[in-house]
Amino acid sequence: MLACAAEDLLATRVTGQINLGVVALLAQGSLLLWTAARYDRAVHEGAAYESAEEH
């Protein structure tokens, strides 16, 4: 939606062929991976905690 609304802003060059749209895409991808890793770690820690209680 941002790409449609702020076309000129995202086309602003940061360096060389890299523009603000590419930087925003990399930031979003990094946030997605970080969130998935944190969620995965929380699930595994919870499972380890539950198995420790059973023994």
Summary of the structure (lengths in Angstrom):
residues: 55
radius of gyration: 19.4
end to end distance: 51.2
largest distance: 60.4
contacts: 108
relative contact order: 0.08
helix: 78%
strand: 9%
